[in-house]
Amino acid sequence: MLNKMKTAVAVLLAVGTLLVAVPASAQSTNDGAASTIDEATPQGLASLAPNDRITRLYRAALGREPDAAGHDYWVDQIESGESLLALTRSLIDSEEAQNRSTGDPLRDAYLWALGREPDTSGYEYWSQYDAARAVLYISDSAEHRIATGLEVVQAPVVPVVSPSAPAGWVDAGHGVYVPPILLEIRRCESGGNYLAANRRSSARGAYQFLASSWAAYGHAARYGVFEAHLATPAQQDEAAVITWKRDGVRPWYASRSCWG
């Protein structure tokens, strides 16, 4: 399927349809040794509609706005189940991208999507990962969405902090207080890796939320990211608290032999 997508990219480029963009700073996202993004776009997330995401990817990967034909083609592909990661790879490997690129897709993404040079810490962080993966995450970052007017800026979520935390709760490490059981669940699920991604499922983040669960609990809409590992550590901690308050440990029952 990827070969077919690359062929399609070549055809579209031949008629001048594909564009490349450069994003700015990256959000923390890491999956340890096991992480890949190879799943279709989650359904039901209006703020992350395929047309908006493809527009951002053109800017991040090619440095330009998408033409109508290329845009509509990729919307159809994504809505049919193709992964955005495969699309990103096709864009950054295209002849157009190679001709326009600085030779560094990560720096291109910062410049094109975010309009700035990468900061040292962000660049060092993203340099550890596959270029297409980094470009996709930068493209979907809150900074890029807000900067390009594709997302309405909402008031920041106020985390559960010490003054209002129930007795016995502990700081998870990012200013959010959680019941101790969630620390054990975090340890068992990911070893405390907020960027963890399961290759065999859509489980992501420190608490290994499935994409469907992340959306069902309202976290996708709350934090503006479609998968848990794209949220900040504090947001993931808070999401775990919200989930625990609603359903206790049931969402993590599969790993109970570790934390139970």
N, C-alpha and C positions, 0 to 999 in steps of 0.2 A: 504493500500500500504506500509506503514511503517513497518507493521508486516512482509510483504513479504520480504522487504529489510533486516530486522533483521535476518530472516531465511536464506537469501542468504549470509549474513555476516558470520553466524555460519558455513554454509557449506564451504565457502571459507577458513575460519580459520582452519577448520578441516583438510584441505589439505595444510595448511601452506601458504596461499596466501595473507593474509592481514598484513599490516605493520603500525607502528605508528611513528610520528615525533614530534619534539618540536620546535616551533617558538619563536622569540624574541619579541621586543617591539611592542606594539599595537598602531595603529593609532586611533585618536579620532573617535569614532562612537557611537552614542547613539540615541535612537529612542523615548525617553520619555516613556510614559506609553503604547503607542500604537504600538510599533515596533516589527515586526517579519520578518524573511527572509524565505519565503515559496514559492518562485517563481522559475521557471526553469531558467537555464542559458540563459542570453540574447544572441541572435544570432548575428553573424557578427562581433564579436570582436576577431580578430586573436590573439592579444596579450594575451587574456584570454581564449585560447582554452581549451576545457574540459580536454584533456590529460595532459596539463601543470598544471591545477588546481588540478586534482586528484593526480598527483605526489606530489605537495606541501602539499595536505591534508594528504597523507600517512606520510610524514615527520613530519607534525605538530601534528597529532593525534596518530601515532604509533611509530614514531622515526626511521623509516627505509624507504628504497626505495620500491616502489610497485613491486610485482612479476607480470609477464606478464598476467597471467590469471585474477588476481584480478583487475589489471589496465584496461584491455580491457573490463571486465564486467562492471565496473563503468563508463567507457567512454560511453558505449552503453546506460546505464541507464540514465546518465545525458543528452545525446543527444536526448533521447526519452522523456525528459521532467521532470525527477525526480529532486528534489531540492538538491543542495549541502548541505544545512543545514541538511536534513534528512540523507544524507551520513555521514556527520560529526558526528551526534549523534550516528549512527550505529557503526562508528569506535571507538569513545571514550567510548562507552558502551560495546564494545566487550571484550571477555575473554582475548584476547591477550593484549589489552590496560590495563585492570585491573591488569594483571600480571606484566607488565612492568612499570606501572605508579608510580609516587611518591605519588599518592593519590590525586593529585591536577592537573586536566587536563590543567588548565591555566598555571601553572608553567611548566608542561611538554611541552606545546606548545612553551613557550619561550626557554626552554633548547634544544628541538629537532629541531625546525624550525629556530631559530635565534642564537642558540649556546651560550646562555648566561642566567644568572639569570634575572628575570624581574626587571626593575627599579621600585622604590616604587610608583611613580605617575601612571605609566602605569598599574601596578598590581592592585592598588586601583581602578582605573577607570574600568578595565575589570571585576573586582570582583563583580560589580553591576549587571552583566548580565548573562544570561544563558551560561553555559560552552561551549556548542556546537557553539553558536553564536560567542563567543569570539575567540574560536579556528579557526573558519572559517575566521573571519576577519584578525586574525594574519597571517594565512596561505596565504591570498591574499594580505597582506600588501606589499608595495613597498620594504620595507627592506628585506622581505623574498624572493621576486622575484629576486631582485638584488643579494642578498647573494648567491642564489642557481644557478645563471647564467641563469635563465629562462626569463630574461628581459634585454635588452640592456639599459644601463644608458643613459638617454637623458639629455640635458641641461635643467636646471630648467626654468619654465615659469616665465617671468618677469611680475609681476602684474602692473595694472594701478595705479601709485602712484601720490602723490601730484603735483610734478612739471609739469606733462603733463595732469593733470585732468582738464576738462573744468570748467569754472566758475560756481559756484553753486553746484558742486558735493561735496559729503561729505564722510569722511572716514567711511567705514562700520564696522570698529573695528579691522581690521586685515591688515592694510596697503594698502587696495584696495579702491579706491574712486569710488563711484557709484552715479547715479542720485537719488535724494531723493525718487522718486517713488518706487525704488527698496527696500528701507528700509521699506516702507509701505507694499509692497508685501511680504517681508520676515516676517514681523510681522503677517500678515494675514495668510500666508501659514503655518508657523511653530512656531510662537512666538519667532523666533530667534534661534531655536534649529537646529544646523547644523547636528545633528545625527537623526533627525526625520524620521520615516518610517510609511507609511500608510498601515494598514493591508489589506485594500480592493483593493489596486492597487500597482503598482511599483513606486509610487511617493516617493521620498527620498530627504533628505537634507533640508537646510534652505529655499530653494526656490521651494521645492517639484517637482523636475524634474522627469518625468517618465523615466524609463530606456530606452525606445525607443527614447525619445527626447534627453536624455543625449548623446546617441550614434549619433543620426542624426545631432546634432549641432557640432559634432566632439569632445565633451568633454571627452568621454571614451578614445579615442586615445590620446588626448592632455594630460590628467592627469594620464592615465594608470590604471584607476579604472572603473568598469563596472556600478556602481551606484553612484549617487551624494553624498550620505552621507559618502562614503569611501574617498572622496576627503577632503583636508584640508579646513578650513573655508575660507582662502584667495583664494583658487582655486575655491570654490563655488561662492564667491563674483565675482571673475573674470568671471566665466562661466555665471553668471547672466548678467553681463555687455555685454559680447559678444553676448548673446542671445537677449538682449534688443536692441543692436545696429542693429541687423539683422531684428528683427520682432517686436520691440516695446513691448507693454504690452500684445500683443495677446496671447502668451503662457500661461499667467496667467488670462485670461479673465474670467474663471469660478469663480474666487473669487473676481470679480470686485465690488460686493456689499459691500465688506469689505474695499478695498483700494481706490475705485474709487471716 
